Amino acid sequence: MTSDHAGLSRRNLLAGAGLSAAAATAGVIVSPGVARADSGASRVGNNRPHARAAGPQPHIAFPSATAFTNINYAAFHNYDGDSVIVDNGSGYYSTSFLISGVDLPQGALVTELDVWGGTGVSVSLNYAPNGTYTWVTLASVTAPFGVGVVMGSNVPSAFAPVDNANNSYLVDAQTGPTSSLLSVRIGYVPLSSGFVPIAPARVYDSRLAGGGGSLGAGAHRTVTVANKIDSSGAIVAANVVPAGAVAVSANLTVVGVSASGFLAVTPGGSTGYTTSSINWSTKAALANAQDMTLGGDRQLTIFTSGAGTADFVIDVAGYYI
């Protein structure tokens, strides 16, 4: 795709699909007005900026508040204008990619992606931050092989809140004569604000690689709480605290202290503090659970005071959006 295509709006995408009034009546849920962002180099052949799931993922139950957006195959159009879309009576397939824009409620958490069609059809839900030309996959699924119309599901590993102001959203499909696309369904929890619990995740440890080491008396450090890390300090799950989160519920643990002192936790980028978050007078490890307001890109700034040095650990149990 050339740079001239980067500004294609959803209205243009639908016009290219030849969307009929009958198709709209059938439940096509696509709205115009969000610009495409892409680059030809990243979309040649199968060398695409996001990976495909190897097969259907375990389907889990979601809260009763889960809602769904359905996209009929008639809402999709060809990624390459010189390729052919074929309607085989049960859906579309193409020699290229099939794409469609999609609108999701602001602040919603995407919880699943379902696809119906021919065996092996591969579908992904992607987003591109404004001003970029790279699509990031939020969820992807490849329908299993079988007989007739099959259905596959995928549960995203991290539920990033929808940000319609700063991201464009796109659904695309890889199809062929035996893997036509019939319908796509996106499940989401329509949260505009509130607390989202997660499985406890260690997001920072000053003792590990990349942690920066002990914090000296009178020093401060800005750290990110976005990603889950393992015992070596490597990221094992990105965006467990998603972009858009304004605060976290977390345990702050101080270890390896050399003298009495305290830590103060502030939003990332703060230049000072007014209260302490954890205090110690012995060399024993000490933990404190609290809500912490975030600043910057899911960052906290930690200040220390006292006569010695201290290491510290942050474990997150949920976030606020």
Residue, then its C-alpha position, 0 to 999 in steps of 0.5 A: m500500500t502506498s502512502d496515498h492510501a494512509g488517509l483512507s477513511r472508513r467511508n472510503l473503505l465501505a465505498g470500495a466494498g460496495l456496501s448495499a442497503a440490504a447489507a446494512t440492514a443485515g447488521v453491518i456495524v461500521s462507521p466512517g471517519v477514522a483514518r487508515a494508517d499503514s505502510g506497504a512494506s509491512r503488509v507484503g505477503n505474510n510479512r505482516p506486523h502482527a502474528r496469527a494465532a495457531g488455532p482456536q484459543p480456550h473460550i472463557a466465560f465473561p461477566s454478564a455485562t459483556a456486549f458484542t459488535n457483529i460485522n457481516y462479511a458484506a462490510f469487508h472489502n479488498y485490501d488490494g484494489d486489483s484483487v478479486i472478491v468472490d462470494n461463494g454463497s456462504g461468505y467472501y474470499s479474496t486473493s488478498f486481505l479482506i478489511s473493515g473498519v470497526d467502531l467500539p465504545q470509548g473505554a470498552l475492554v475487548t474480551e474476545l474475537d469470534v469468527w465464522g467461515g470456511t476452515g482456516v480463515s484467519v482474522s485479527l482486530n488491530y489498532a494504530p495510534n494516531g500518526t503511525y503507520t503500524w498496526v498492532t494486534l489486539a486479538s487474532v484467531t484462526a478458525p479450526f479445520g472441519v466440515g462446513v461453516v466453522m467457528g473459532s475464538n480468541v481471548p486477548s492476553a491483555f485487555a487494552p481499553v478502547d481509545n477512539a480519540n487516539n487509535s484507529y481500529l481495523v479488522d482484517a482477514q486472510t482468506g482463500p477458496t476454502s476459508s471464506l469469511l462469513s461473520v466476525r463478532i467482537g466481545y467487550v465489556p463497556l467500561s468507561s471508568g472503574f476498577v479492573p482487577i487482574a491476576p497479581a503481576r510483578v511489574y518492577d523489581s530494582r534488584l533484577a536486570g533493568g531495575g536500576g539497583s538499590l535506591g540511595a538516600g535522597a534519590h528518586r527513580t521513575v519506573t513503568v508498571a505497564n508490563k509483567i516481568d519474571s524472576s530475571g526481569a524479562i517482560v513475560a506479558a506486555n500491557v497488563v496495565p493498559a494504556g489509559a489506566v490512571a491508577v493501580s492497586a499495588n503492593l509496594t515492598v521494600v527489601g535489602v535496606s541498610a538503615s531506617g528510612f522511607l519511600a514516597v510514591t508519586p505519579g510518574g514525572s513528579t518533582g517532589y512528594t508530601t507524604s511517605s508510602i512505606n516506612w521502616s526502622t529495621k532491616a526486615a522486608l516490609a510491604n504496604a498495599q495502596d492505590m497509586t496514581l499514574g503519570g506519564d505512560r503508566q509510570l510512577t516516581i519513587f523517592t527515598s529518604g533515610a541514611g542508607t539504601a533500599d531495594f523495592v518491588i511493585d506487584v499490581a493487582g488491578y488498575y483504574i480507567 
